Amino acid sequence: MTKPLHLTLEVFDVHQLLDGLNARAEEWEMTAYYLDTGYMPDDRFGVLECSNAEEAEGTARHYRELVSSIERQIACQTN
């Protein structure tokens, strides 16, 4: 079982983290796409190291879930 960790950050910094997490998720999504198709539609991205497309998709999904979790927590604190 994992242990929750509580951090205190400025709102600006949290949004910077979200930007970075979203960018990383997109990199993993592009890696999965490349591994599925052999084509990289956006030259801003390189192929990240992983075993296969399924691993890349799972990693991307984890990043997206993390972003969603943080956004839900932000919403609870700003409403």
VENKA-V258202 format. One record per backbone hydrogen bond with DSSP energy under -1.0 kcal/mol. NH is the residue of the N-H (numbers start at 0). CO is the residue of the C=O. If there is no record, write none. Layout:
NH|CO + NH|CO
This chain:
13|9 + 14|10 + 15|11 + 16|12 + 17|13 + 18|14 + 19|15 + 20|16 + 21|17 + 22|18 + 23|19 + 24|20 + 25|21 + 26|22 + 27|23 + 28|24 + 29|25 + 30|26 + 31|27 + 32|28 + 33|29 + 34|30 + 35|31 + 36|32 + 37|33 + 44|41 + 55|51 + 56|52 + 57|53 + 58|54 + 59|55 + 60|56 + 61|57 + 62|58 + 63|59 + 64|60 + 65|61 + 66|62 + 67|63 + 68|64 + 69|65 + 70|66 + 71|67 + 72|68 + 73|69 + 74|70 + 75|71 + 76|72 + 77|73
